[in-house]
């Protein structure tokens, strides 16, 4: 990776603030982020889980969902367990499937890079994606 996920998380959260996409839930997100960033162990993990829940409750909040991808990488580096790799891959897939013209090339490249890293942590490779793509595009029926 040629970027720092912690810095990108802060930038994504700032974009979230700037556009007001969390509305009344922004204060909650900021308090949880502060706990996540300034602590370790169970307290940080609890804050992380609550941030993920907040993201699930606000699926339209693209900047916040990008923020969640970056902090999930931070969580992976703190606790290298499959559950966080799976969560990161899932968040990336959801984010990329909702791609629109407002996504910058830089964001796209960074999220794709993190997606590869999450998947690699699970032992999945690009070939796995190619098989999935092939199955989606293959003919159905008796052809």
C-alpha positions in Angstrom: 0.0 0.0 0.0 1.3 3.4 -0.9 -1.1 5.3 1.5 -1.7 5.3 5.3 -5.1 3.9 6.1 -5.2 5.9 9.4 -4.7 9.2 7.6 -7.2 8.2 4.9 -9.8 7.3 7.6 -9.4 10.8 9.1 -9.8 12.4 5.6 -12.9 10.2 4.9 -14.5 11.2 8.2 -13.8 14.9 7.4 -15.5 14.5 4.1 -18.4 12.9 5.9 -18.5 15.9 8.3 -18.3 18.4 5.4 -21.3 16.9 3.5 -23.4 16.2 6.6 -24.2 12.7 5.5 -24.6 11.3 9.1 -26.8 14.2 10.3 -27.6 13.8 14.0 -25.5 10.7 14.2 -22.2 12.6 13.5 -21.5 13.3 17.2 -22.0 9.6 18.0 -19.6 8.7 15.2 -17.0 11.2 16.3 -17.1 10.0 20.0 -16.7 6.4 18.9 -13.9 7.3 16.5 -12.1 9.1 19.3 -12.4 6.0 21.5 -11.3 3.7 18.7 -8.3 5.9 17.9 -7.1 6.6 21.4 -7.4 3.3 23.1 -6.6 -0.4 22.6 -8.0 -3.7 23.6 -11.7 -4.3 24.4 -12.5 -0.6 24.6 -11.3 0.0 21.0 -12.9 -3.2 19.7 -16.2 -2.2 21.2 -16.0 1.3 19.6 -15.1 -0.4 16.3 -18.1 -2.7 16.5 -20.4 0.2 17.3 -19.0 2.2 14.3 -19.7 -0.8 12.1 -23.3 -0.9 13.4 -23.7 2.8 12.8 -22.5 2.3 9.2 -25.1 -0.5 8.7 -27.8 1.9 9.9 -26.6 4.6 7.5 -26.0 2.7 4.2 -26.4 5.9 2.1 -23.4 7.5 4.0 -20.7 6.8 1.4 -17.9 8.8 3.1 -18.6 7.1 6.4 -18.5 3.7 4.7 -15.2 4.5 3.2 -14.0 5.5 6.7 -15.1 2.1 8.0 -13.0 0.4 5.4 -9.9 2.2 6.5 -10.5 1.7 10.2 -11.1 -2.0 9.6 -7.6 -2.2 8.2 -6.4 -0.6 11.5 -8.5 -3.2 13.4 -6.9 -6.0 11.3 -3.4 -4.8 12.2 -4.4 -4.8 15.9 -6.2 -8.1 15.8 -5.1 -10.4 13.0 -8.1 -12.7 13.0 -10.3 -13.8 10.0 -13.5 -12.0 11.2 -11.9 -8.6 10.5 -10.5 -9.7 7.2 -14.0 -10.9 6.2 -15.6 -7.7 7.5 -13.1 -5.6 5.5 -13.6 -7.6 2.3 -17.4 -7.3 2.7 -17.2 -3.5 3.3 -15.0 -3.1 0.2 -17.3 -5.2 -1.9 -20.4 -3.2 -0.8 -18.6 0.1 -1.3 -17.3 -0.8 -4.8 -20.7 -2.2 -5.9 -22.3 1.2 -5.2 -19.6 3.0 -7.2 -20.7 6.3 -8.8 -19.2 9.1 -10.8 -18.3 11.0 -7.6 -15.7 8.4 -6.6 -12.2 9.6 -7.3 -9.7 7.4 -9.0 -7.5 7.6 -5.8 -10.4 6.4 -3.6 -11.1 3.6 -6.1 -7.5 2.5 -6.2 -7.1 2.6 -2.4 -10.3 0.6 -1.7 -9.3 -2.0 -4.3 -5.9 -2.3 -2.8 -7.4 -2.8 0.7 -9.9 -5.3 -0.8 -7.0 -7.3 -2.2 -5.2 -7.2 1.2 -8.3 -8.3 3.1 -8.8 -11.2 0.6 -5.2 -12.2 0.7 -5.4 -12.3 4.5 -8.2 -14.9 4.0 -6.2 -16.9 1.5 -8.3 -15.7 -1.4 -6.6 -14.7 -4.7 -7.5 -12.7 -7.8 -8.2 -16.1 -9.5 -11.1 -16.6 -7.1 -12.6 -13.4 -8.5 -12.1 -14.5 -12.0 -13.9 -17.8 -11.4 -16.8 -15.8 -9.9 -16.8 -13.4 -12.8 -16.7 -16.3 -15.3 -19.7 -18.0 -13.6 -21.7 -14.8 -13.7 -21.0 -14.4 -17.4 -21.3 -18.0 -18.6 -24.2 -19.1 -20.6 -27.0 -20.8 -18.7 -29.1 -23.7 -19.8 -28.3 -26.1 -22.7 -25.9 -24.1 -24.8 
